[in-house]
Amino acid sequence: MKGIAYYNESFLTLKEDEVLLKENISRILMTIPGERVNNPLFGSNLRSYLFMLDTVMREEVESDIRFAVNRWEPRIKIIAVNTELQEDQKTFLINLEGINIDSGLPFTYEQLIKL
């Protein structure tokens, strides 16, 4: 599947399905609920962990990621979510494994996300 992409682009461009899925997951994880006009529930609570990283369990972060992606990205069936807190204590390495429901192919998302 192809789609129009306009985030981080100087002009509208066509992108393939996997690239669009990865961009959408990044958008979901970095948007705070209430931040998006006309869709106040969209996003994840990932940034709320910024000042609690020393006390929060990794499982909570992974659960929040799983919940947000399941809710807002129906084209992916999640198999596993793993996170690693980096040395700066403000950046997560997020590794998500799943299945692209449209194609049936494996899907991986790996991204450093700074809170």
Stockholm file with secondary structure:
# STOCKHOLM 1.0

chainA/1-115         MKGIAYYNESFLTLKEDEVLLKENISRILMTIPGERVNNPLFGSNLRSYLFMLDTVMREEVESDIRFAVNRWEPRIKIIAVNTELQEDQKTFLINLEGINIDSGLPFTYEQLIKL
#=GR chainA/1-115 SS CEEEECTTCSSCEEEEHHHHHHHHHHHHHHCCTTCSTTCTTCSCSGGGGGGGTTTSCHHHHHHHHHHHHHHHCTTEEEEEEEEEECTTSSEEEEEEEEEETTTCCEEEEEEEEEC
#=GC SS_cons         CEEEECTTCSSCEEEEHHHHHHHHHHHHHHCCTTCSTTCTTCSCSGGGGGGGTTTSCHHHHHHHHHHHHHHHCTTEEEEEEEEEECTTSSEEEEEEEEEETTTCCEEEEEEEEEC
//
